[in-house]
Amino acid sequence: MESYVERPPLPGLARVARTVWVQRTGEAAYVQRHLPTGGVEIHFPIGGRPQLVGPLTGPQIEVIPAHTTVVGVRFQPGTAPPLPTVLDDLVDQRLNLAELWGSTADRLVEAIVRAGTAERALMFLQAHLLREFRSAVRADPLVGEAVKALMPWHPVNIDVLATHLALSASQLRRRCLHTVGVSPKVLQRALRFQGFLALAQAGAIASGRRGADGMTGLAVDAGYADQAHLSRECLRLTGLTPRQLLGGSVDRCACGHEHSASYKPFLATRSRSPLRA
C-alpha cells in the first residue's frame, strides 16, 4: 500500500530542515509530482541511489518504482547540506548525491541499507546531516532574515526588504541566488504557494477578510490578490489547477498523505510581525 508520512526533524536539525519523511510505494509504480518549496531536498531510496533535488521553479514528475521505500529531508530556504557549488548552479536539477559527496555518499548508502527499517534509516540520515551541519555549514544570516520576511501571509516589497537589511536590491538578489538558488521574488512566489498548500492541507478555515471564504479566502489569506491570481500561480508552479492539485476539493487537500509535520510549523509563522512595505 502506498503511503507518505512527514515527521518533524530531529531537534538539532529543526533550524535547517523543514520536515523529514518516509514514502512507500505499493504494488504499482507511483507518479510523484515534486513542487517548488524554496529549499533543496535529499531523496534517499533504500537500496538505491540518493539524489539531491535542487531548488525548483516548476513541477518535476518522477515515477517511483513499485515496492520502493524512500526517506527524505526537505531543507529550509537558505540552508543546504555541504555542497561543492553554489545553489544557483543546481536550480531545477536532480543530482546523484555521489557526484556531490563522493565516497561519503557511498558509505551512507551502505549504512542505510544495513539500518533494517525505514525509521532507523531516516534517523541515521538525520544524524549524519546533524554532524555535517555542526562541523561545516554556515548560513548567511541576512538571507535568513530575508527568508523570514518573505514568508506568506503579509506581502513584502523586495526593495523595502533590501533597505531593511541595509543591502541594495542587487546585493540581496545576488546573496539569495548564491545561498537559496533563486531570486527573492521567485522565492516569495514559492513560499506564498506553500502557504496556500499549508492552509489546504490543514483544512484551515479562511479568515473571512474581504468577505471571502472557501478557496478564495484561503488564497487571500496566503497573500494572493484573489482566486484568479492563485489559479495562475498554481498552473505556473505545479502544472495543475488548484482543484486538480488538491484532489478535487476546492479548499482541502484530499491526497491522503500525512503532511502535518510540515504545515504546522509553516502555519505558525502567521503570527510573526511582518515587515510591511
N, C-alpha and C positions, 0 to 999 in steps of 0.2 A: 504493500500500500504506500502510495506517495505521501510524503509529509515534509513540512518545513517548519522548524521551530527556532525562533530567535530567543536569545538569552542575554542578560547583562554581562558585560565583560568582567574579568577579574578586577577587583578594586584598583589595583595598581595600573591597570590599562584604561580605566574609565576616562582619563583626561585625553586620551588619543584615539580610543576606539568607541564608536557609537553603539555597535552591537556585535555579537558573535552568533553563529547559527550552526545547526545540523540539518542537512537536507538529505532525504532518502527517496529514491525513485522506486517504483513498483515493478509490475510485470512488463510495462511498456516504457519506452523512452519518454522523457519529459521535455517539453519545449519551454525553456526559461527565457523570459524577456527581462534583460538587465536594463535598469533605468538610471539616468543621472542622479547622483546623490550629493555631489560636491566633493566627494572623497574617493580614495582608492580602496580596492578590496583585494583580499587574498582568498582564492578558491582552492581548496586542498582536497581533491578526491582521494579517499583512502585506497592505496594501491595504485594510484595514477600519478600523473604529473601535475604538481601545483602550479597555479598561474597567478600573476599579478594583473588585475584589471585596472588600467589607468583611469584618470578622470574622464567620465563620459559626457558628451554633449548631446547625445541622442540615444535611441534604443539600440541594443545589441541582442540578437537572438542566438541562443545556444541550445543545442539538443544534447541533453544529458542522457547517457545510455541507461537502459533498464538495469535494475539491481545495483545501483551506484549509491554510495554514501559520500557526501561532501561536507567537510567542515569549513567554516569561513569566518573571516573577520572583515567588518566594514569600518574604515577609519574615518575620523572626523576630518573635515576640510582643513588643510594646512598642516596635517600630521601624516606621516607615512613611515614605514619601516626603512632601515638604511638602504639606500639605492645608489648606484654609481652614476646617476644622471639626474637632471632637474625634471620636475614633473611635467612641464610643458612639452617635453620630448615624448611623453607617454600617453598623451591625450587620445582617447578612443582606441587604445591598443590593449590587446591581451598578450602577455609575455610569459614564456616559460620561466618560472622562478629560478631555475638552474642557470639561465642566461644572466641573471642579475646577482645571484648569491653564490654561484659555483658549487663547490663541494659542500658548503653548508646546507644547501637545499637537498643534496643527495642524502646527507645524514638525517635530515628531517624526514624525508620520505621513508627511510628505513625505520626510524624510531616510531613514526605514526602507524606504520603497518604493524609493528610489534605491540602497539598500545592495546589491542584486543577489542576495544569498544569505541564507538564514536565519541562518547562522552570523555573518555580518557584521552583520545586523540586530540579533542578540542582543548582540553586542559593542557596537554603537552605543548600544543602550538602556542597557546597564550603565554605559558611560562617561558618559552623561547623568546617570544616578542618582548616580554617584560624585561628580560635580561638585555636584549638589544637596545631598548629604549633607555634603560638605565645607564648604559655604557657609551652609546654613540649618538643618539638622536637629539638634536637641539632645535626646537621650534622657533620661528620668527615671532616675537611677542606682538609686534604691531599687526602682523597678518592675523594673529589670533584674536586681537581686538576687532579687526575688520570683520572677521567671520561672525563674531558675536553680534555685531551691529547689523550684519546683512541677513540675519535670521528673519523668517517671515513675521507676519502679524503687524508690523509697523514699518511701512516702506521708508527707505532711506535714500537720499540723493547721494550719488557716488562722490561728487565734487565736495559736498559738505562733509562727507565721511573723511575724505583725504585731508581736508583742512583740520578737522578734529584730531587727526593723528599726526598733524604737523608734517604732512607729506604733500607733494604735488600730486595731481591726478595721475601723471605718467609714472611717478615713483611708486604709487600704490599699485598701479596696473602691473608694473614690472615685478614687484615683490610677490604679488598674487600669482602671476604666471609661473614664477620660479618655485614657489612653495605649495601652491594649490593646483596649478596646471592650467587654470583658466582665468579670464579677466574677472574683476569684481562684478561686472554686470551679468556675465554668464553664470557666475557663482550665485548671485542673488536670484536669478531665474530658477536655478536648480533647487535652491533652498526653499523658495516660495512654493514650488510644486511639491516638494517633500512635506511642507507644512500642510498643504491640502490633503495629501495622502494620509498623513498622520491623523488628521481630523476624521477622514473617512474610515480609516482602519479602527479608530477608537469608537466609531459610532457616535461621534460628538453631535450635539445639537447646536445649530447656528445661534449666534448671539442675538440675532434679530436687528442688527444695525441696518439702517436704511430700509427697514421694513422687509428685509429679505429673509427667506427661510429655505430649507432643503439645500440642494446643491448650490443655488445662487448665494445663500447665506454663508455656506462654507467657503465658497470662492472669495467673497468679500472679507471674511474673517482671516483668510490666508494672505490677503494683500492684493487680490485681483480687483480690477475695476468693476467687473461684472462676470456673469457666467460665460458670455461670449469670449471674453479675454481668457478665462480659464480654458475653454474648449480649444482655442487656437494654440495655447501653450502646451496643452496635453497632446495634441497632434504632433507638435514640433518635438517634444521630449520623449514621447512614447510610441508614436505612430498609430495611436488609437484614440477614439473619442473617450471622454470620461466614463460614459455608460459601458462601453466595451471593456475598458481597463478594469473597472470595478466589478465586472461580472454580471452586469445587467441592472444593478441597483443605481439609483441616481445620487444617493448620498451615504452609502455604506459599502465598504469593501466586502465582497462575497467570495473571495478566493479560498477561504477555508484555512489559510495559514495562520500561524501564531506570530504576530508582529508586535506584541505589547512591549517587549523589552526594548524595541527600537522607538516606538512612537511615544511612550510615556515620558522619557527624558526630553524628547523633542518638544512635546506639548508644554513641558514645564517652563520652557523659555518664554512662553507667552506673558509671564508675569514680570519679566525683567523690564526695567525702564529703557525705552527706546531712545535712540539718537534721532531727534526729529530734524527734518530738512527745513 
